[in-house]
């Protein structure tokens, strides 16, 4: 009948309209699936971060103790460098904004530029002195009771336990000889070891603060050397800019030679020897940077 034919034609038109809408939707979805170079770069960054984390976990749990030790050493050094550069940059920008720039200007020239270079070296000397003071405090050099560092204590020696390195009472010791033994902790027998806990804590603190302040002093020296290279004489030719590096090296050698006089007066006790060792390592980090 004519009525049914009209309904069929209307249904066909609606079907075609729905098909066109679906085609447009699918077309839009296909267009959205196109990735830009930024998307590809972000995806590779995420994959690389995941791969780096997996490799890092693999090496810190490696069966060889040397591999684990060097892995943790690299991680600690990397964290120290990033912490030092952010700390130094923040403090240096604050000093320049508050004290130096209002007096010498943002882009000094002439005698003001020479004064800016000298201020850079003074800032390095300040960071170097702070490093020596931090190492002296961390090593316990200012404490009178130096013999307490050599005293040994029994500690839990089981890397699989969460209380590894915790000190125990001598009454808990079940069996022990010179450096190793067995102790009862909460009714469980565990391996213990006799270690100079106080001295090891001083060594850890000294290593931490010497590395951190050495990197900050090193970045201060880099900043001072950059200002020296921008000085009129050193910035004239590429060859003269290399002379600024030699000036910085001889300047550091002179400062470290004067420090040797200080180290010669502080040798003998454990804390003073630890101070000298940490200071020399800090100087090595500074001159390498």
C-alpha positions as CSV (number, residue, x, y, z in Angstrom):
1,X,0.0,0.0,0.0
2,X,1.1,3.6,-0.5
3,X,1.2,4.3,3.3
4,X,3.6,1.4,3.9
5,X,5.8,2.6,1.0
6,X,6.0,6.1,2.5
7,X,7.0,4.6,5.9
8,X,9.6,2.5,4.3
9,X,11.1,5.5,2.5
10,X,11.1,7.5,5.7
11,X,12.8,4.7,7.6
12,X,15.4,4.5,4.8
13,X,16.1,8.2,5.1
14,X,16.5,7.9,8.8
15,X,18.9,5.0,8.4
16,X,20.9,7.0,5.9
17,X,21.0,10.0,8.3
18,X,22.1,7.7,11.2
19,X,24.8,6.2,8.9
20,X,26.1,9.7,8.0
21,X,26.2,10.6,11.7
22,X,28.1,7.4,12.6
23,X,30.5,8.0,9.8
24,X,31.2,11.5,11.1
25,X,31.7,10.2,14.6
26,X,34.1,7.5,13.5
27,X,35.9,10.0,11.3
28,X,36.4,12.4,14.2
29,X,37.7,9.5,16.3
30,X,40.1,8.5,13.6
31,X,41.3,12.1,13.4
32,X,41.9,12.1,17.2
33,X,44.1,9.0,17.0
34,X,46.7,10.9,15.1
35,X,49.7,11.6,17.5
36,X,51.8,14.7,17.4
37,X,55.6,14.8,17.9
38,X,54.9,16.0,21.4
39,X,52.8,13.0,22.2
40,X,55.5,10.7,20.9
41,X,58.2,12.5,22.9
42,X,56.1,12.2,26.1
43,X,55.5,8.5,25.5
44,X,59.2,7.8,25.0
45,X,60.0,9.9,28.2
46,X,57.6,7.7,30.2
47,X,59.0,4.5,28.8
48,X,62.5,5.7,29.4
49,X,61.7,6.6,33.0
50,X,60.1,3.3,33.6
51,X,63.1,1.5,32.1
52,X,65.6,3.6,34.1
53,X,63.7,2.8,37.4
54,X,63.7,-0.9,36.6
55,X,67.5,-0.9,35.9
56,X,68.1,1.1,39.1
57,X,66.2,-1.5,41.2
58,X,68.0,-4.3,39.4
59,X,71.5,-2.9,40.3
60,X,70.7,-2.0,43.9
61,X,69.6,-5.6,44.5
62,X,72.4,-7.1,42.5
63,X,74.1,-10.2,44.1
64,X,77.6,-8.7,43.9
65,X,78.2,-6.3,46.9
66,X,80.6,-4.1,44.8
67,X,77.9,-3.4,42.2
68,X,75.4,-2.5,44.9
69,X,77.9,-0.2,46.6
70,X,78.9,1.6,43.5
71,X,75.2,2.0,42.4
72,X,74.3,3.6,45.7
73,X,77.4,5.8,45.5
74,X,76.3,7.1,42.1
75,X,72.7,7.7,43.3
76,X,74.0,9.6,46.3
77,X,76.3,11.7,44.2
78,X,73.6,12.5,41.7
79,X,71.2,13.6,44.5
80,X,73.9,15.6,46.1
81,X,74.7,17.4,42.8
82,X,71.0,18.3,42.1
83,X,70.4,19.4,45.7
84,X,73.6,21.5,45.7
85,X,72.9,23.3,42.4
86,X,69.4,24.2,43.4
87,X,70.4,25.4,46.9
88,X,73.4,27.4,45.6
89,X,71.4,28.9,42.7
90,X,68.6,30.0,45.1
91,X,71.0,31.6,47.6
92,X,73.2,33.1,44.9
93,X,70.2,34.7,43.2
94,X,69.0,36.1,46.5
95,X,72.4,37.6,47.3
96,X,72.8,39.1,43.8
97,X,69.2,40.6,43.9
98,X,69.5,42.0,47.4
99,X,73.2,43.1,47.7
100,X,75.1,43.1,44.4
101,X,72.7,44.2,41.7
102,X,71.4,47.3,43.4
103,X,75.1,48.5,43.8
104,X,76.8,47.3,40.6
105,X,73.8,47.0,38.3
106,X,72.4,44.1,36.3
107,X,75.0,44.4,33.5
108,X,78.1,46.0,35.1
109,X,81.0,47.4,33.0
110,X,84.3,48.9,33.7
111,X,85.4,48.8,37.3
112,X,82.0,47.5,38.3
113,X,82.6,44.4,36.3
114,X,85.9,43.9,38.0
115,X,84.2,44.3,41.3
116,X,81.6,41.7,40.2
117,X,84.4,39.2,39.4
118,X,86.0,39.8,42.8
119,X,82.7,39.3,44.6
120,X,82.3,36.0,42.8
121,X,85.6,34.8,44.2
122,X,84.7,36.1,47.7
123,X,81.4,34.1,47.5
124,X,83.4,31.0,46.6
125,X,85.7,31.5,49.6
126,X,82.6,31.9,51.9
127,X,81.2,28.6,50.6
128,X,84.6,26.9,51.1
129,X,84.8,28.1,54.7
130,X,81.2,26.9,55.3
131,X,82.2,23.5,53.9
132,X,85.2,23.3,56.2
133,X,83.0,24.2,59.2
134,X,80.3,21.7,58.3
135,X,82.9,19.0,57.9
136,X,84.5,19.9,61.3
137,X,81.1,19.8,63.0
138,X,80.0,16.5,61.3
139,X,83.3,14.8,62.2
140,X,83.0,15.7,65.8
141,X,86.3,17.6,65.9
142,X,85.0,20.1,68.4
143,X,83.9,17.5,70.9
144,X,86.3,16.7,73.7
145,X,85.4,13.0,74.2
146,X,87.1,11.6,71.2
147,X,87.6,8.1,72.6
148,X,83.8,7.5,72.6
149,X,84.0,7.1,68.8
150,X,86.1,4.0,69.1
151,X,83.8,2.2,71.4
152,X,82.1,-0.9,69.8
153,X,78.6,-2.0,70.3
154,X,76.6,-5.1,69.3
155,X,74.1,-4.4,66.5
156,X,71.7,-6.6,64.5
157,X,73.5,-7.8,61.4
158,X,70.7,-9.2,59.2
159,X,69.9,-7.4,56.0
160,X,66.6,-9.2,55.7
161,X,65.3,-7.7,58.9
162,X,63.8,-4.2,59.2
163,X,65.8,-3.6,62.4
164,X,69.2,-4.2,60.8
165,X,71.8,-2.1,62.4
166,X,69.8,-1.6,65.6
167,X,71.9,-1.7,68.8
168,X,71.1,-4.4,71.4
169,X,71.9,-4.9,75.1
170,X,74.8,-7.0,76.1
171,X,72.5,-9.2,78.1
172,X,70.7,-10.3,75.0
173,X,73.9,-11.8,73.6
174,X,73.6,-15.6,73.5
175,X,76.9,-16.4,71.8
176,X,79.6,-14.1,70.5
177,X,83.3,-13.8,69.8
178,X,85.3,-10.8,68.7
179,X,83.1,-9.4,65.9
180,X,80.2,-11.7,65.3
181,X,77.7,-13.5,67.4
182,X,74.0,-14.5,68.0
183,X,71.6,-12.7,70.2
184,X,68.0,-13.3,71.3
185,X,65.7,-10.4,70.2
186,X,62.0,-10.8,71.1
187,X,62.5,-14.5,71.5
188,X,64.1,-15.0,68.1
189,X,67.8,-15.7,67.6
190,X,69.4,-13.3,65.1
191,X,72.9,-12.6,63.9
192,X,74.7,-9.7,65.5
193,X,78.0,-8.0,64.9
194,X,80.3,-5.8,67.0
195,X,80.8,-2.4,65.3
196,X,82.0,1.1,66.1
197,X,78.5,2.6,65.7
198,X,79.4,6.1,66.9
199,X,82.4,6.3,64.6
200,X,80.4,5.0,61.6
201,X,77.7,7.6,62.2
202,X,80.4,10.3,62.3
203,X,81.8,9.0,59.0
204,X,78.4,9.0,57.4
205,X,77.6,12.5,58.4
206,X,81.0,13.7,57.4
207,X,80.7,12.1,53.9
208,X,77.2,13.6,53.5
209,X,77.9,17.2,54.4
210,X,81.4,17.3,52.8
211,X,79.9,16.1,49.5
212,X,77.0,18.6,49.6
213,X,79.0,21.6,50.6
214,X,81.8,20.7,48.2
215,X,79.4,20.7,45.3
216,X,77.9,24.1,46.4
217,X,81.4,25.5,46.6
218,X,82.3,24.0,43.2
219,X,79.3,25.7,41.6
220,X,80.3,28.9,43.3
221,X,83.7,28.5,41.6
222,X,82.0,27.8,38.3
223,X,80.0,31.1,38.6
224,X,83.1,33.0,39.6
225,X,85.0,31.6,36.6
226,X,82.2,32.5,34.3
227,X,82.3,36.1,35.5
228,X,86.1,36.1,34.9
229,X,85.7,34.8,31.4
230,X,83.3,37.7,30.7
231,X,85.8,40.3,31.9
232,X,87.2,42.6,29.2
233,X,90.6,41.0,28.7
234,X,89.5,37.4,28.8
235,X,86.5,37.9,26.6
236,X,88.4,39.5,23.7
237,X,89.6,36.3,22.0
238,X,88.8,32.6,22.4
239,X,92.4,31.9,23.3
240,X,92.4,34.4,26.2
241,X,89.1,32.9,27.6
242,X,91.1,29.7,28.3
243,X,93.4,31.7,30.5
244,X,90.5,32.2,32.9
245,X,90.5,28.5,33.5
246,X,94.2,28.5,34.3
247,X,93.7,31.4,36.7
248,X,90.9,29.5,38.5
249,X,93.0,26.4,38.7
250,X,96.0,28.2,40.2
251,X,93.7,30.1,42.5
252,X,92.3,26.8,43.9
253,X,95.7,25.3,44.2
254,X,96.8,28.3,46.3
255,X,93.8,28.1,48.5
256,X,94.2,24.3,49.0
257,X,97.9,24.8,49.8
258,X,97.0,27.2,52.6
259,X,94.5,24.6,53.8
260,X,97.3,22.1,54.1
261,X,98.7,24.2,56.9
262,X,95.5,23.8,58.8
263,X,95.4,20.1,58.2
264,X,98.9,19.6,59.5
265,X,97.8,21.0,62.8
266,X,94.8,18.6,63.1
267,X,96.3,15.2,62.7
268,X,96.4,12.5,65.3
269,X,93.0,11.8,66.8
270,X,90.2,9.9,65.0
271,X,87.9,13.0,64.7
272,X,90.7,15.2,63.3
273,X,91.8,12.5,60.9
274,X,88.2,12.2,59.7
275,X,88.0,16.0,59.3
276,X,91.2,16.0,57.2
277,X,90.0,13.1,55.0
278,X,86.6,14.8,54.4
279,X,88.2,18.1,53.6
280,X,90.6,16.6,51.1
281,X,87.7,14.7,49.4
282,X,85.8,18.0,49.3
283,X,88.7,19.7,47.6
284,X,88.9,17.0,45.0
285,X,85.2,17.5,44.2
286,X,85.6,21.2,44.0
287,X,88.6,21.1,41.6
288,X,86.9,18.5,39.4
289,X,83.8,20.6,39.0
